[in-house]
Every structure is written in C-alpha cells, then in structure tokens.
Amino acid sequence: MDSDHAAAGVAHFKVVPATDGQFHWELINPHGTPMFRSIENFDTEDEAFASAEYARQVIAQAPIARP
C-alpha cells in the first residue's frame, strides 16, 4: 500500500523514517493507530521492509496459547 489513505480501514505494516536517517516499521490497526513497533532500527528502507515482511509471516503463523 503506497499511502495511509489507501490503507484506511485495513491493518497494515508501515515503514517509518526516523530523524537520524534510519527506519523502523510499525503495525497499524484498522483505525490508523500504531499497535506495535519494531524493536530494531534499520539503516535502509529495504532492511526495514524485509523485517516487516518477516514479522508479518511469523505473526500469521503464530498460534495463540491460553494460560
């Protein structure tokens, strides 16, 4: 999705540039609010994108364990 407007109403990952030139990703809920953020910062947008893609795949496969 190229813009926040195109992603309105859909949960999505967003690569975000930082003021120091690095990048991180955020998981945005359908209301447009960030829910999670990568714990790492990345030197390039491509690295942040690859990390978001990996996180998306892991989350999609993760079971929910009850206590």
PDBQT receptor file of N, H, CA, C and O in Angstrom, charges set to zero:
ATOM      1  N   MET A   1       0.845  -1.166   0.000  1.00  0.00    +0.000 N 
ATOM      2  CA  MET A   1       0.000   0.000   0.000  1.00  0.00    +0.000 C 
ATOM      3  C   MET A   1       0.890   1.228   0.000  1.00  0.00    +0.000 C 
ATOM      4  O   MET A   1       1.789   1.349   0.832  1.00  0.00    +0.000 OA
ATOM      5  N   ASP A   2       0.650   2.111  -0.901  1.00  0.00    +0.000 N 
ATOM      6  H   ASP A   2      -0.081   2.013  -1.576  1.00  0.00    +0.000 HD
ATOM      7  CA  ASP A   2       1.547   3.238  -1.081  1.00  0.00    +0.000 C 
ATOM      8  C   ASP A   2       1.289   4.397  -0.138  1.00  0.00    +0.000 C 
ATOM      9  O   ASP A   2       2.173   5.227   0.076  1.00  0.00    +0.000 OA
ATOM     10  N   SER A   3       0.090   4.469   0.432  1.00  0.00    +0.000 N 
ATOM     11  H   SER A   3      -0.628   3.795   0.258  1.00  0.00    +0.000 HD
ATOM     12  CA  SER A   3      -0.185   5.604   1.298  1.00  0.00    +0.000 C 
ATOM     13  C   SER A   3      -1.093   5.183   2.440  1.00  0.00    +0.000 C 
ATOM     14  O   SER A   3      -1.749   4.143   2.386  1.00  0.00    +0.000 OA
ATOM     15  N   ASP A   4      -1.116   6.005   3.466  1.00  0.00    +0.000 N 
ATOM     16  H   ASP A   4      -0.583   6.850   3.511  1.00  0.00    +0.000 HD
ATOM     17  CA  ASP A   4      -2.016   5.733   4.580  1.00  0.00    +0.000 C 
ATOM     18  C   ASP A   4      -3.469   5.810   4.130  1.00  0.00    +0.000 C 
ATOM     19  O   ASP A   4      -4.312   5.062   4.625  1.00  0.00    +0.000 OA
ATOM     20  N   HIS A   5      -3.766   6.705   3.198  1.00  0.00    +0.000 N 
ATOM     21  H   HIS A   5      -3.081   7.313   2.796  1.00  0.00    +0.000 HD
ATOM     22  CA  HIS A   5      -5.138   6.848   2.713  1.00  0.00    +0.000 C 
ATOM     23  C   HIS A   5      -5.617   5.554   2.043  1.00  0.00    +0.000 C 
ATOM     24  O   HIS A   5      -6.753   5.129   2.250  1.00  0.00    +0.000 OA
ATOM     25  N   ALA A   6      -4.752   4.937   1.246  1.00  0.00    +0.000 N 
ATOM     26  H   ALA A   6      -3.829   5.283   1.078  1.00  0.00    +0.000 HD
ATOM     27  CA  ALA A   6      -5.115   3.693   0.564  1.00  0.00    +0.000 C 
ATOM     28  C   ALA A   6      -5.284   2.559   1.550  1.00  0.00    +0.000 C 
ATOM     29  O   ALA A   6      -5.985   1.591   1.256  1.00  0.00    +0.000 OA
ATOM     30  N   ALA A   7      -4.653   2.652   2.726  1.00  0.00    +0.000 N 
ATOM     31  H   ALA A   7      -4.083   3.438   2.965  1.00  0.00    +0.000 HD
ATOM     32  CA  ALA A   7      -4.708   1.584   3.718  1.00  0.00    +0.000 C 
ATOM     33  C   ALA A   7      -5.784   1.818   4.774  1.00  0.00    +0.000 C 
ATOM     34  O   ALA A   7      -5.897   1.027   5.710  1.00  0.00    +0.000 OA
ATOM     35  N   ALA A   8      -6.570   2.874   4.651  1.00  0.00    +0.000 N 
ATOM     36  H   ALA A   8      -6.478   3.517   3.890  1.00  0.00    +0.000 HD
ATOM     37  CA  ALA A   8      -7.580   3.191   5.650  1.00  0.00    +0.000 C 
ATOM     38  C   ALA A   8      -8.535   2.015   5.832  1.00  0.00    +0.000 C 
ATOM     39  O   ALA A   8      -9.053   1.462   4.862  1.00  0.00    +0.000 OA
ATOM     40  N   GLY A   9      -8.760   1.642   7.101  1.00  0.00    +0.000 N 
ATOM     41  H   GLY A   9      -8.339   2.091   7.889  1.00  0.00    +0.000 HD
ATOM     42  CA  GLY A   9      -9.676   0.563   7.415  1.00  0.00    +0.000 C 
ATOM     43  C   GLY A   9      -9.064  -0.820   7.332  1.00  0.00    +0.000 C 
ATOM     44  O   GLY A   9      -9.769  -1.808   7.536  1.00  0.00    +0.000 OA
ATOM     45  N   VAL A  10      -7.767  -0.926   7.038  1.00  0.00    +0.000 N 
ATOM     46  H   VAL A  10      -7.195  -0.124   6.873  1.00  0.00    +0.000 HD
ATOM     47  CA  VAL A  10      -7.093  -2.212   6.901  1.00  0.00    +0.000 C 
ATOM     48  C   VAL A  10      -5.848  -2.208   7.777  1.00  0.00    +0.000 C 
ATOM     49  O   VAL A  10      -5.055  -1.267   7.733  1.00  0.00    +0.000 OA
ATOM     50  N   ALA A  11      -5.676  -3.266   8.576  1.00  0.00    +0.000 N 
ATOM     51  H   ALA A  11      -6.320  -4.030   8.612  1.00  0.00    +0.000 HD
ATOM     52  CA  ALA A  11      -4.434  -3.380   9.339  1.00  0.00    +0.000 C 
ATOM     53  C   ALA A  11      -3.283  -3.549   8.358  1.00  0.00    +0.000 C 
ATOM     54  O   ALA A  11      -3.408  -4.264   7.364  1.00  0.00    +0.000 OA
ATOM     55  N   HIS A  12      -2.166  -2.892   8.638  1.00  0.00    +0.000 N 
ATOM     56  H   HIS A  12      -2.065  -2.311   9.445  1.00  0.00    +0.000 HD
ATOM     57  CA  HIS A  12      -1.035  -2.952   7.718  1.00  0.00    +0.000 C 
ATOM     58  C   HIS A  12       0.265  -2.585   8.432  1.00  0.00    +0.000 C 
ATOM     59  O   HIS A  12       0.254  -1.991   9.510  1.00  0.00    +0.000 OA
ATOM     60  N   PHE A  13       1.358  -2.944   7.819  1.00  0.00    +0.000 N 
ATOM     61  H   PHE A  13       1.367  -3.427   6.943  1.00  0.00    +0.000 HD
ATOM     62  CA  PHE A  13       2.670  -2.537   8.285  1.00  0.00    +0.000 C 
ATOM     63  C   PHE A  13       3.058  -1.266   7.542  1.00  0.00    +0.000 C 
ATOM     64  O   PHE A  13       2.692  -1.069   6.384  1.00  0.00    +0.000 OA
ATOM     65  N   LYS A  14       3.802  -0.412   8.227  1.00  0.00    +0.000 N 
ATOM     66  H   LYS A  14       4.100  -0.572   9.168  1.00  0.00    +0.000 HD
ATOM     67  CA  LYS A  14       4.261   0.837   7.623  1.00  0.00    +0.000 C 
ATOM     68  C   LYS A  14       5.730   1.036   7.975  1.00  0.00    +0.000 C 
ATOM     69  O   LYS A  14       6.099   0.958   9.147  1.00  0.00    +0.000 OA
ATOM     70  N   VAL A  15       6.559   1.289   6.990  1.00  0.00    +0.000 N 
ATOM     71  H   VAL A  15       6.259   1.352   6.038  1.00  0.00    +0.000 HD
ATOM     72  CA  VAL A  15       7.966   1.619   7.226  1.00  0.00    +0.000 C 
ATOM     73  C   VAL A  15       8.035   3.125   7.476  1.00  0.00    +0.000 C 
ATOM     74  O   VAL A  15       7.502   3.926   6.709  1.00  0.00    +0.000 OA
ATOM     75  N   VAL A  16       8.709   3.486   8.573  1.00  0.00    +0.000 N 
ATOM     76  H   VAL A  16       9.143   2.835   9.196  1.00  0.00    +0.000 HD
ATOM     77  CA  VAL A  16       8.722   4.876   9.026  1.00  0.00    +0.000 C 
ATOM     78  C   VAL A  16      10.169   5.376   9.085  1.00  0.00    +0.000 C 
ATOM     79  O   VAL A  16      11.013   4.743   9.719  1.00  0.00    +0.000 OA
ATOM     80  N   PRO A  17      10.462   6.504   8.430  1.00  0.00    +0.000 N 
ATOM     81  CA  PRO A  17      11.807   7.081   8.545  1.00  0.00    +0.000 C 
ATOM     82  C   PRO A  17      11.958   7.820   9.876  1.00  0.00    +0.000 C 
ATOM     83  O   PRO A  17      11.021   8.462  10.350  1.00  0.00    +0.000 OA
ATOM     84  N   ALA A  18      13.140   7.720  10.466  1.00  0.00    +0.000 N 
ATOM     85  H   ALA A  18      13.901   7.198  10.080  1.00  0.00    +0.000 HD
ATOM     86  CA  ALA A  18      13.444   8.444  11.706  1.00  0.00    +0.000 C 
ATOM     87  C   ALA A  18      14.247   9.700  11.368  1.00  0.00    +0.000 C 
ATOM     88  O   ALA A  18      14.761   9.840  10.259  1.00  0.00    +0.000 OA
ATOM     89  N   THR A  19      14.346  10.595  12.323  1.00  0.00    +0.000 N 
ATOM     90  H   THR A  19      13.928  10.481  13.225  1.00  0.00    +0.000 HD
ATOM     91  CA  THR A  19      15.063  11.852  12.086  1.00  0.00    +0.000 C 
ATOM     92  C   THR A  19      16.559  11.642  11.896  1.00  0.00    +0.000 C 
ATOM     93  O   THR A  19      17.238  12.505  11.339  1.00  0.00    +0.000 OA
ATOM     94  N   ASP A  20      17.087  10.493  12.359  1.00  0.00    +0.000 N 
ATOM     95  H   ASP A  20      16.535   9.792  12.811  1.00  0.00    +0.000 HD
ATOM     96  CA  ASP A  20      18.516  10.229  12.229  1.00  0.00    +0.000 C 
ATOM     97  C   ASP A  20      18.872   9.496  10.932  1.00  0.00    +0.000 C 
ATOM     98  O   ASP A  20      20.019   9.091  10.741  1.00  0.00    +0.000 OA
ATOM     99  N   GLY A  21      17.895   9.327  10.048  1.00  0.00    +0.000 N 
ATOM    100  H   GLY A  21      16.963   9.656  10.204  1.00  0.00    +0.000 HD
ATOM    101  CA  GLY A  21      18.141   8.683   8.770  1.00  0.00    +0.000 C 
ATOM    102  C   GLY A  21      17.900   7.187   8.766  1.00  0.00    +0.000 C 
ATOM    103  O   GLY A  21      17.971   6.549   7.715  1.00  0.00    +0.000 OA
ATOM    104  N   GLN A  22      17.615   6.622   9.926  1.00  0.00    +0.000 N 
ATOM    105  H   GLN A  22      17.557   7.140  10.780  1.00  0.00    +0.000 HD
ATOM    106  CA  GLN A  22      17.305   5.200   9.985  1.00  0.00    +0.000 C 
ATOM    107  C   GLN A  22      15.801   4.990   9.787  1.00  0.00    +0.000 C 
ATOM    108  O   GLN A  22      15.043   5.946   9.630  1.00  0.00    +0.000 OA
ATOM    109  N   PHE A  23      15.389   3.725   9.796  1.00  0.00    +0.000 N 
ATOM    110  H   PHE A  23      16.006   2.948   9.924  1.00  0.00    +0.000 HD
ATOM    111  CA  PHE A  23      13.987   3.364   9.574  1.00  0.00    +0.000 C 
ATOM    112  C   PHE A  23      13.559   2.332  10.610  1.00  0.00    +0.000 C 
ATOM    113  O   PHE A  23      14.391   1.604  11.151  1.00  0.00    +0.000 OA
ATOM    114  N   HIS A  24      12.260   2.273  10.884  1.00  0.00    +0.000 N 
ATOM    115  H   HIS A  24      11.584   2.864  10.444  1.00  0.00    +0.000 HD
ATOM    116  CA  HIS A  24      11.656   1.192  11.655  1.00  0.00    +0.000 C 
ATOM    117  C   HIS A  24      10.303   0.895  11.020  1.00  0.00    +0.000 C 
ATOM    118  O   HIS A  24       9.841   1.639  10.156  1.00  0.00    +0.000 OA
ATOM    119  N   TRP A  25       9.671  -0.193  11.449  1.00  0.00    +0.000 N 
ATOM    120  H   TRP A  25      10.047  -0.798  12.151  1.00  0.00    +0.000 HD
ATOM    121  CA  TRP A  25       8.339  -0.480  10.952  1.00  0.00    +0.000 C 
ATOM    122  C   TRP A  25       7.344  -0.423  12.104  1.00  0.00    +0.000 C 
ATOM    123  O   TRP A  25       7.701  -0.629  13.264  1.00  0.00    +0.000 OA
ATOM    124  N   GLU A  26       6.100  -0.141  11.764  1.00  0.00    +0.000 N 
ATOM    125  H   GLU A  26       5.811   0.027  10.822  1.00  0.00    +0.000 HD
ATOM    126  CA  GLU A  26       5.010  -0.148  12.737  1.00  0.00    +0.000 C 
ATOM    127  C   GLU A  26       3.876  -0.986  12.175  1.00  0.00    +0.000 C 
ATOM    128  O   GLU A  26       3.637  -0.992  10.967  1.00  0.00    +0.000 OA
ATOM    129  N   LEU A  27       3.175  -1.699  13.058  1.00  0.00    +0.000 N 
ATOM    130  H   LEU A  27       3.370  -1.695  14.039  1.00  0.00    +0.000 HD
ATOM    131  CA  LEU A  27       1.949  -2.390  12.684  1.00  0.00    +0.000 C 
ATOM    132  C   LEU A  27       0.803  -1.460  13.027  1.00  0.00    +0.000 C 
ATOM    133  O   LEU A  27       0.608  -1.105  14.189  1.00  0.00    +0.000 OA
ATOM    134  N   ILE A  28       0.050  -1.068  12.023  1.00  0.00    +0.000 N 
ATOM    135  H   ILE A  28       0.208  -1.357  11.079  1.00  0.00    +0.000 HD
ATOM    136  CA  ILE A  28      -1.030  -0.097  12.167  1.00  0.00    +0.000 C 
ATOM    137  C   ILE A  28      -2.360  -0.846  12.183  1.00  0.00    +0.000 C 
ATOM    138  O   ILE A  28      -2.608  -1.680  11.312  1.00  0.00    +0.000 OA
ATOM    139  N   ASN A  29      -3.222  -0.557  13.169  1.00  0.00    +0.000 N 
ATOM    140  H   ASN A  29      -3.020   0.121  13.876  1.00  0.00    +0.000 HD
ATOM    141  CA  ASN A  29      -4.527  -1.222  13.219  1.00  0.00    +0.000 C 
ATOM    142  C   ASN A  29      -5.489  -0.590  12.208  1.00  0.00    +0.000 C 
ATOM    143  O   ASN A  29      -5.164   0.440  11.616  1.00  0.00    +0.000 OA
ATOM    144  N   PRO A  30      -6.660  -1.187  12.004  1.00  0.00    +0.000 N 
ATOM    145  CA  PRO A  30      -7.597  -0.646  11.003  1.00  0.00    +0.000 C 
ATOM    146  C   PRO A  30      -8.075   0.781  11.284  1.00  0.00    +0.000 C 
ATOM    147  O   PRO A  30      -8.592   1.449  10.389  1.00  0.00    +0.000 OA
ATOM    148  N   HIS A  31      -7.903   1.248  12.524  1.00  0.00    +0.000 N 
ATOM    149  H   HIS A  31      -7.482   0.705  13.251  1.00  0.00    +0.000 HD
ATOM    150  CA  HIS A  31      -8.296   2.615  12.874  1.00  0.00    +0.000 C 
ATOM    151  C   HIS A  31      -7.187   3.625  12.592  1.00  0.00    +0.000 C 
ATOM    152  O   HIS A  31      -7.368   4.825  12.800  1.00  0.00    +0.000 OA
ATOM    153  N   GLY A  32      -6.037   3.137  12.117  1.00  0.00    +0.000 N 
ATOM    154  H   GLY A  32      -5.890   2.163  11.948  1.00  0.00    +0.000 HD
ATOM    155  CA  GLY A  32      -4.927   4.024  11.783  1.00  0.00    +0.000 C 
ATOM    156  C   GLY A  32      -3.973   4.291  12.933  1.00  0.00    +0.000 C 
ATOM    157  O   GLY A  32      -3.102   5.155  12.828  1.00  0.00    +0.000 OA
ATOM    158  N   THR A  33      -4.129   3.553  14.036  1.00  0.00    +0.000 N 
ATOM    159  H   THR A  33      -4.836   2.852  14.120  1.00  0.00    +0.000 HD
ATOM    160  CA  THR A  33      -3.292   3.750  15.216  1.00  0.00    +0.000 C 
ATOM    161  C   THR A  33      -2.173   2.717  15.255  1.00  0.00    +0.000 C 
ATOM    162  O   THR A  33      -2.439   1.528  15.073  1.00  0.00    +0.000 OA
ATOM    163  N   PRO A  34      -0.926   3.134  15.486  1.00  0.00    +0.000 N 
ATOM    164  CA  PRO A  34       0.152   2.150  15.625  1.00  0.00    +0.000 C 
ATOM    165  C   PRO A  34      -0.092   1.254  16.832  1.00  0.00    +0.000 C 
ATOM    166  O   PRO A  34      -0.405   1.729  17.924  1.00  0.00    +0.000 OA
ATOM    167  N   MET A  35       0.060  -0.064  16.613  1.00  0.00    +0.000 N 
ATOM    168  H   MET A  35       0.315  -0.450  15.726  1.00  0.00    +0.000 HD
ATOM    169  CA  MET A  35      -0.114  -1.036  17.691  1.00  0.00    +0.000 C 
ATOM    170  C   MET A  35       1.228  -1.565  18.184  1.00  0.00    +0.000 C 
ATOM    171  O   MET A  35       1.423  -1.745  19.387  1.00  0.00    +0.000 OA
ATOM    172  N   PHE A  36       2.139  -1.809  17.275  1.00  0.00    +0.000 N 
ATOM    173  H   PHE A  36       1.981  -1.663  16.298  1.00  0.00    +0.000 HD
ATOM    174  CA  PHE A  36       3.448  -2.359  17.584  1.00  0.00    +0.000 C 
ATOM    175  C   PHE A  36       4.492  -1.653  16.733  1.00  0.00    +0.000 C 
ATOM    176  O   PHE A  36       4.195  -1.083  15.684  1.00  0.00    +0.000 OA
ATOM    177  N   ARG A  37       5.725  -1.712  17.223  1.00  0.00    +0.000 N 
ATOM    178  H   ARG A  37       5.966  -2.175  18.075  1.00  0.00    +0.000 HD
ATOM    179  CA  ARG A  37       6.849  -1.105  16.512  1.00  0.00    +0.000 C 
ATOM    180  C   ARG A  37       7.997  -2.095  16.549  1.00  0.00    +0.000 C 
ATOM    181  O   ARG A  37       8.148  -2.848  17.511  1.00  0.00    +0.000 OA
ATOM    182  N   SER A  38       8.806  -2.093  15.500  1.00  0.00    +0.000 N 
ATOM    183  H   SER A  38       8.683  -1.481  14.718  1.00  0.00    +0.000 HD
ATOM    184  CA  SER A  38       9.984  -2.947  15.511  1.00  0.00    +0.000 C 
ATOM    185  C   SER A  38      10.889  -2.530  16.664  1.00  0.00    +0.000 C 
ATOM    186  O   SER A  38      10.964  -1.353  17.014  1.00  0.00    +0.000 OA
ATOM    187  N   ILE A  39      11.577  -3.510  17.252  1.00  0.00    +0.000 N 
ATOM    188  H   ILE A  39      11.517  -4.467  16.967  1.00  0.00    +0.000 HD
ATOM    189  CA  ILE A  39      12.481  -3.182  18.345  1.00  0.00    +0.000 C 
ATOM    190  C   ILE A  39      13.831  -2.720  17.827  1.00  0.00    +0.000 C 
ATOM    191  O   ILE A  39      14.638  -2.170  18.578  1.00  0.00    +0.000 OA
ATOM    192  N   GLU A  40      14.072  -2.942  16.552  1.00  0.00    +0.000 N 
ATOM    193  H   GLU A  40      13.417  -3.389  15.943  1.00  0.00    +0.000 HD
ATOM    194  CA  GLU A  40      15.315  -2.503  15.922  1.00  0.00    +0.000 C 
ATOM    195  C   GLU A  40      15.069  -1.298  15.030  1.00  0.00    +0.000 C 
ATOM    196  O   GLU A  40      13.955  -1.059  14.565  1.00  0.00    +0.000 OA
ATOM    197  N   ASN A  41      16.140  -0.546  14.805  1.00  0.00    +0.000 N 
ATOM    198  H   ASN A  41      17.045  -0.741  15.183  1.00  0.00    +0.000 HD
ATOM    199  CA  ASN A  41      16.157   0.466  13.765  1.00  0.00    +0.000 C 
ATOM    200  C   ASN A  41      17.043  -0.069  12.647  1.00  0.00    +0.000 C 
ATOM    201  O   ASN A  41      17.987  -0.817  12.899  1.00  0.00    +0.000 OA
ATOM    202  N   PHE A  42      16.740   0.313  11.425  1.00  0.00    +0.000 N 
ATOM    203  H   PHE A  42      15.973   0.921  11.221  1.00  0.00    +0.000 HD
ATOM    204  CA  PHE A  42      17.435  -0.219  10.267  1.00  0.00    +0.000 C 
ATOM    205  C   PHE A  42      18.083   0.912   9.491  1.00  0.00    +0.000 C 
ATOM    206  O   PHE A  42      17.565   2.028   9.444  1.00  0.00    +0.000 OA
ATOM    207  N   ASP A  43      19.226   0.608   8.881  1.00  0.00    +0.000 N 
ATOM    208  H   ASP A  43      19.647  -0.298   8.919  1.00  0.00    +0.000 HD
ATOM    209  CA  ASP A  43      19.967   1.614   8.127  1.00  0.00    +0.000 C 
ATOM    210  C   ASP A  43      19.288   1.992   6.819  1.00  0.00    +0.000 C 
ATOM    211  O   ASP A  43      19.422   3.121   6.346  1.00  0.00    +0.000 OA
ATOM    212  N   THR A  44      18.549   1.035   6.230  1.00  0.00    +0.000 N 
ATOM    213  H   THR A  44      18.440   0.118   6.614  1.00  0.00    +0.000 HD
ATOM    214  CA  THR A  44      17.897   1.319   4.952  1.00  0.00    +0.000 C 
ATOM    215  C   THR A  44      16.415   0.975   5.009  1.00  0.00    +0.000 C 
ATOM    216  O   THR A  44      15.968   0.170   5.826  1.00  0.00    +0.000 OA
ATOM    217  N   GLU A  45      15.680   1.606   4.121  1.00  0.00    +0.000 N 
ATOM    218  H   GLU A  45      16.043   2.259   3.457  1.00  0.00    +0.000 HD
ATOM    219  CA  GLU A  45      14.248   1.318   3.988  1.00  0.00    +0.000 C 
ATOM    220  C   GLU A  45      14.040  -0.144   3.581  1.00  0.00    +0.000 C 
ATOM    221  O   GLU A  45      13.108  -0.795   4.053  1.00  0.00    +0.000 OA
ATOM    222  N   ASP A  46      14.904  -0.654   2.708  1.00  0.00    +0.000 N 
ATOM    223  H   ASP A  46      15.661  -0.125   2.325  1.00  0.00    +0.000 HD
ATOM    224  CA  ASP A  46      14.786  -2.046   2.267  1.00  0.00    +0.000 C 
ATOM    225  C   ASP A  46      14.950  -3.021   3.424  1.00  0.00    +0.000 C 
ATOM    226  O   ASP A  46      14.233  -4.019   3.490  1.00  0.00    +0.000 OA
ATOM    227  N   GLU A  47      15.884  -2.751   4.345  1.00  0.00    +0.000 N 
ATOM    228  H   GLU A  47      16.466  -1.940   4.291  1.00  0.00    +0.000 HD
ATOM    229  CA  GLU A  47      16.070  -3.618   5.509  1.00  0.00    +0.000 C 
ATOM    230  C   GLU A  47      14.838  -3.592   6.407  1.00  0.00    +0.000 C 
ATOM    231  O   GLU A  47      14.417  -4.633   6.911  1.00  0.00    +0.000 OA
ATOM    232  N   ALA A  48      14.258  -2.417   6.609  1.00  0.00    +0.000 N 
ATOM    233  H   ALA A  48      14.600  -1.571   6.199  1.00  0.00    +0.000 HD
ATOM    234  CA  ALA A  48      13.051  -2.296   7.427  1.00  0.00    +0.000 C 
ATOM    235  C   ALA A  48      11.889  -3.022   6.763  1.00  0.00    +0.000 C 
ATOM    236  O   ALA A  48      11.104  -3.686   7.440  1.00  0.00    +0.000 OA
ATOM    237  N   PHE A  49      11.774  -2.902   5.447  1.00  0.00    +0.000 N 
ATOM    238  H   PHE A  49      12.412  -2.363   4.897  1.00  0.00    +0.000 HD
ATOM    239  CA  PHE A  49      10.714  -3.584   4.711  1.00  0.00    +0.000 C 
ATOM    240  C   PHE A  49      10.863  -5.094   4.846  1.00  0.00    +0.000 C 
ATOM    241  O   PHE A  49       9.878  -5.792   5.086  1.00  0.00    +0.000 OA
ATOM    242  N   ALA A  50      12.078  -5.605   4.694  1.00  0.00    +0.000 N 
ATOM    243  H   ALA A  50      12.878  -5.038   4.499  1.00  0.00    +0.000 HD
ATOM    244  CA  ALA A  50      12.328  -7.047   4.814  1.00  0.00    +0.000 C 
ATOM    245  C   ALA A  50      11.990  -7.536   6.222  1.00  0.00    +0.000 C 
ATOM    246  O   ALA A  50      11.432  -8.622   6.380  1.00  0.00    +0.000 OA
ATOM    247  N   SER A  51      12.315  -6.759   7.229  1.00  0.00    +0.000 N 
ATOM    248  H   SER A  51      12.768  -5.876   7.101  1.00  0.00    +0.000 HD
ATOM    249  CA  SER A  51      11.996  -7.133   8.600  1.00  0.00    +0.000 C 
ATOM    250  C   SER A  51      10.483  -7.147   8.824  1.00  0.00    +0.000 C 
ATOM    251  O   SER A  51       9.963  -8.041   9.492  1.00  0.00    +0.000 OA
ATOM    252  N   ALA A  52       9.779  -6.164   8.272  1.00  0.00    +0.000 N 
ATOM    253  H   ALA A  52      10.202  -5.438   7.730  1.00  0.00    +0.000 HD
ATOM    254  CA  ALA A  52       8.315  -6.124   8.393  1.00  0.00    +0.000 C 
ATOM    255  C   ALA A  52       7.687  -7.328   7.697  1.00  0.00    +0.000 C 
ATOM    256  O   ALA A  52       6.738  -7.919   8.212  1.00  0.00    +0.000 OA
ATOM    257  N   GLU A  53       8.210  -7.689   6.537  1.00  0.00    +0.000 N 
ATOM    258  H   GLU A  53       8.982  -7.209   6.119  1.00  0.00    +0.000 HD
ATOM    259  CA  GLU A  53       7.697  -8.861   5.815  1.00  0.00    +0.000 C 
ATOM    260  C   GLU A  53       7.910 -10.123   6.643  1.00  0.00    +0.000 C 
ATOM    261  O   GLU A  53       7.012 -10.960   6.735  1.00  0.00    +0.000 OA
ATOM    262  N   TYR A  54       9.069 -10.267   7.235  1.00  0.00    +0.000 N 
ATOM    263  H   TYR A  54       9.799  -9.587   7.160  1.00  0.00    +0.000 HD
ATOM    264  CA  TYR A  54       9.352 -11.430   8.082  1.00  0.00    +0.000 C 
ATOM    265  C   TYR A  54       8.409 -11.454   9.293  1.00  0.00    +0.000 C 
ATOM    266  O   TYR A  54       7.855 -12.501   9.627  1.00  0.00    +0.000 OA
ATOM    267  N   ALA A  55       8.228 -10.307   9.943  1.00  0.00    +0.000 N 
ATOM    268  H   ALA A  55       8.677  -9.456   9.671  1.00  0.00    +0.000 HD
ATOM    269  CA  ALA A  55       7.324 -10.228  11.094  1.00  0.00    +0.000 C 
ATOM    270  C   ALA A  55       5.901 -10.595  10.690  1.00  0.00    +0.000 C 
ATOM    271  O   ALA A  55       5.204 -11.291  11.427  1.00  0.00    +0.000 OA
ATOM    272  N   ARG A  56       5.471 -10.129   9.524  1.00  0.00    +0.000 N 
ATOM    273  H   ARG A  56       6.037  -9.564   8.925  1.00  0.00    +0.000 HD
ATOM    274  CA  ARG A  56       4.122 -10.445   9.033  1.00  0.00    +0.000 C 
ATOM    275  C   ARG A  56       3.951 -11.951   8.875  1.00  0.00    +0.000 C 
ATOM    276  O   ARG A  56       2.920 -12.501   9.262  1.00  0.00    +0.000 OA
ATOM    277  N   GLN A  57       4.942 -12.615   8.314  1.00  0.00    +0.000 N 
ATOM    278  H   GLN A  57       5.780 -12.168   7.999  1.00  0.00    +0.000 HD
ATOM    279  CA  GLN A  57       4.878 -14.058   8.113  1.00  0.00    +0.000 C 
ATOM    280  C   GLN A  57       4.860 -14.803   9.444  1.00  0.00    +0.000 C 
ATOM    281  O   GLN A  57       4.090 -15.748   9.616  1.00  0.00    +0.000 OA
ATOM    282  N   VAL A  58       5.701 -14.386  10.381  1.00  0.00    +0.000 N 
ATOM    283  H   VAL A  58       6.327 -13.619  10.241  1.00  0.00    +0.000 HD
ATOM    284  CA  VAL A  58       5.756 -15.046  11.688  1.00  0.00    +0.000 C 
ATOM    285  C   VAL A  58       4.435 -14.864  12.430  1.00  0.00    +0.000 C 
ATOM    286  O   VAL A  58       3.905 -15.819  12.997  1.00  0.00    +0.000 OA
ATOM    287  N   ILE A  59       3.901 -13.644  12.430  1.00  0.00    +0.000 N 
ATOM    288  H   ILE A  59       4.332 -12.868  11.969  1.00  0.00    +0.000 HD
ATOM    289  CA  ILE A  59       2.639 -13.376  13.121  1.00  0.00    +0.000 C 
ATOM    290  C   ILE A  59       1.501 -14.195  12.520  1.00  0.00    +0.000 C 
ATOM    291  O   ILE A  59       0.660 -14.717  13.251  1.00  0.00    +0.000 OA
ATOM    292  N   ALA A  60       1.469 -14.310  11.200  1.00  0.00    +0.000 N 
ATOM    293  H   ALA A  60       2.153 -13.886  10.606  1.00  0.00    +0.000 HD
ATOM    294  CA  ALA A  60       0.397 -15.046  10.533  1.00  0.00    +0.000 C 
ATOM    295  C   ALA A  60       0.402 -16.531  10.904  1.00  0.00    +0.000 C 
ATOM    296  O   ALA A  60      -0.647 -17.175  10.875  1.00  0.00    +0.000 OA
ATOM    297  N   GLN A  61       1.557 -17.076  11.248  1.00  0.00    +0.000 N 
ATOM    298  H   GLN A  61       2.409 -16.553  11.272  1.00  0.00    +0.000 HD
ATOM    299  CA  GLN A  61       1.671 -18.498  11.560  1.00  0.00    +0.000 C 
ATOM    300  C   GLN A  61       1.622 -18.795  13.056  1.00  0.00    +0.000 C 
ATOM    301  O   GLN A  61       1.526 -19.957  13.451  1.00  0.00    +0.000 OA
ATOM    302  N   ALA A  62       1.686 -17.770  13.884  1.00  0.00    +0.000 N 
ATOM    303  H   ALA A  62       1.763 -16.826  13.563  1.00  0.00    +0.000 HD
ATOM    304  CA  ALA A  62       1.791 -17.976  15.323  1.00  0.00    +0.000 C 
ATOM    305  C   ALA A  62       0.459 -18.384  15.938  1.00  0.00    +0.000 C 
ATOM    306  O   ALA A  62      -0.546 -17.699  15.746  1.00  0.00    +0.000 OA
ATOM    307  N   PRO A  63       0.440 -19.496  16.677  1.00  0.00    +0.000 N 
ATOM    308  CA  PRO A  63      -0.788 -19.884  17.381  1.00  0.00    +0.000 C 
ATOM    309  C   PRO A  63      -0.984 -19.007  18.611  1.00  0.00    +0.000 C 
ATOM    310  O   PRO A  63      -0.044 -18.365  19.079  1.00  0.00    +0.000 OA
ATOM    311  N   ILE A  64      -2.184 -18.984  19.121  1.00  0.00    +0.000 N 
ATOM    312  H   ILE A  64      -2.947 -19.506  18.740  1.00  0.00    +0.000 HD
ATOM    313  CA  ILE A  64      -2.490 -18.268  20.374  1.00  0.00    +0.000 C 
ATOM    314  C   ILE A  64      -2.554 -19.312  21.475  1.00  0.00    +0.000 C 
ATOM    315  O   ILE A  64      -3.333 -20.262  21.397  1.00  0.00    +0.000 OA
ATOM    316  N   ALA A  65      -1.731 -19.133  22.504  1.00  0.00    +0.000 N 
ATOM    317  H   ALA A  65      -1.098 -18.361  22.568  1.00  0.00    +0.000 HD
ATOM    318  CA  ALA A  65      -1.693 -20.072  23.624  1.00  0.00    +0.000 C 
ATOM    319  C   ALA A  65      -2.427 -19.454  24.811  1.00  0.00    +0.000 C 
ATOM    320  O   ALA A  65      -2.128 -18.337  25.232  1.00  0.00    +0.000 OA
ATOM    321  N   ARG A  66      -3.371 -20.188  25.329  1.00  0.00    +0.000 N 
ATOM    322  H   ARG A  66      -3.613 -21.096  24.988  1.00  0.00    +0.000 HD
ATOM    323  CA  ARG A  66      -4.075 -19.738  26.544  1.00  0.00    +0.000 C 
ATOM    324  C   ARG A  66      -3.279 -20.139  27.775  1.00  0.00    +0.000 C 
ATOM    325  O   ARG A  66      -2.516 -21.105  27.733  1.00  0.00    +0.000 OA
ATOM    326  N   PRO A  67      -3.450 -19.401  28.881  1.00  0.00    +0.000 N 
ATOM    327  CA  PRO A  67      -2.713 -19.753  30.115  1.00  0.00    +0.000 C 
ATOM    328  C   PRO A  67      -3.174 -21.097  30.667  1.00  0.00    +0.000 C 
ATOM    329  O   PRO A  67      -2.668 -21.550  31.694  1.00  0.00    +0.000 OA
TER     330      PRO A  67
